[in-house]
Amino acid sequence: FVKEGRIIVNELAPRPHNSGHQTFDAHQTSQFEQHIRAVCGLPLGGTKPLAPSAMVNLLGDLWRGGQEPDWTKVLSEPSAKLHLYDKGKAAPGRKMGHITVTASTLEEAIRRAEALHAAL
């Protein structure tokens, strides 16, 4: 999976993957629905984005002293969706959830997602 010294593919996962979680909120068909369709032999759904989007992971490092972060700013942003994975105990580096933000441009989605993450 290296061509001319460049990595083309660094991981294959025969399951929904964290890198595609923004499909929940910003694409015609989520990666989870696509997976079910493929396993059941159904036609795949559309893959077009509905809006430019950015996603930030929520790692266990944000649960300072075991306390869940204050989600007020995230939940107050109409263009943001908070997804928590209900993993129980947080640990540094452990993926506990993600935030997806949609906007009229990719740059604006990235800016908003980074600002919400920084506010935590």
Secondary structure, DSSP 8 states (H G I E B T S, - for coil): -EETTEES-S---SS--GGGTTHHHHBSS-HHHHHHHHHTT-------BSS-EEEEEEEGGGSGGG-----HHHHH-TTEEEEE---SS--TT-EEEEEEEE-SSHHHHHHHHHHHHHH-
